[in-house]
Structure formats: C-alpha cells, structure tokens
C-alpha cells in the first residue's frame, strides 16, 4: 500500500513529519499536538505510532496529548527523558509501524542519546527521520555531545544510500546555505541548490526532504574531508589539523556566523 509523507509546520520553523497509508499514520517528533490532530481529522487517519528522536520540548511537547487522544504507541531513545510510558529504543532495534520496519540508529551529538529512524524501502526509496542531527546544508548544535561524536553520527548517515529521503525537523535550509557558501563560495552544486531552495521558499514551499546524495555535494558538515572545506576551517582556526578539529572549527564558525 502506498505511503504519503507530509511535513506539518509547527512553531516558527519545525516540521512534524506524518507518514500515512490512507487509513493509519505515524508522526515523528510531535512538539505540538494540535496541528497533528487537525491533520488526522482532515484526512480521517488513525494515529498508530509516535516516533521520537530526542528529548527537546519542541520534539516531545505534544506526545502526551496525542497518546491520550489516539491511543498511539510511543517509541523513543532509551537514554533520554521521553514522556512515559514509551518503548525505549537502542541502536540496532527495529520498530514496526505502517507495515514498515524502521531501523534505530544511535546518532549522538546534538543530545547524548539522540536516535534516528531509517527504513530501507518506502515506495521505492529509503526514508530517514533524523531529528536534529542532520539538516539540509547543516547539522545540529552540540548541546550534549562532542565534535567527534557528531562527526561519527554524520558519517553514519552519510553512508546510507544516496537516494535516501532525509526528513529533517527544522526549516533551517536558507540560513545553513548562506553559511555553506561562506565555506565553499565556488561550489557550483551549492550555488545551484541555493537558488532552487530560495525559489521554493519564495513560493511558500518546504525545502525538505533533501537526500543524502544532495547533502554530500553541498553540506559542509558532510564535506569536512574535502580540501576546500579543510582550507576554510584552517583559515578560521589554524589549529584545525585532523578530522575532528576540522569539524569542530566548522561547527564553531557556524555558531558565530551571522
């Protein structure tokens, strides 16, 4: 049965991802219950499962209300504070929802216990719900993890098939691409992607999902081993000399970028 993927806008720039088959649905990182409940009612869908990637309130704030209203089962990271009751998940676990098997990947860095959900085949293509680990053109801030942890997490996601649809949970793309252009101003793929995303936003459309293949061409945090990115990192911090310190320099530069 075909699956339909919907980014539900919430707050200033969040997306609450809804996947459904015309009857049943799952939602990922529902920071707000109300827009999800409206979508369920409008589409006459039954919420089956709630998938949570990490504990931040803009990803969990609607969990209790949705559970109470729909009876949906909640799945989340074992090492984080998720509104109980929920099924705790660890790396290598599998969640069965909508007749699909979602593999659980540990991707710490943004938070200590952050996980992602990966399904190898949804209507012909892989699908990734990555929370705040990977954004289009960027990555999450390191609130609880180290640069080495985040780099390892991004390496893990970068190794997924290139046609994997990447469902990030924030519309940060344009800001991220402005920074990416500061790092690699001569990257032709990046220049073209920036123009395409700008046109989407001008039309009120989301820039997401992106793909792993696209991000490998334009995202400086997946390109820290490229000579152009390494040189830019060293201009910002001459002490950047290996994988982890180059990544740390790029992340710190992004933190200060305006």
Secondary structure, 3 states (H helix, E strand, C coil): CCCEEEEEEECCCEEEEEEECCCEEEEECCCCHHHHHHHHHHHCCEEEEEECCCCCHHHHCCHHHHHHHHCCEEEEECCCCCCCCCEEECCCCEEEECCEEEEEEECCCCCCCCEEEEEEEECCEEEEEEECCEECCEECCCCCCCHHHHHHHHHHHHCCCCCCEEEECECCHHHHHHHHHHHCCCCHHHHHHHHHHHHHHHCCCCCCCEEHHHHHHHCHHHCCCCHHHHHHHHHHCCCCCCHHHHHHHHHHHHHHCC
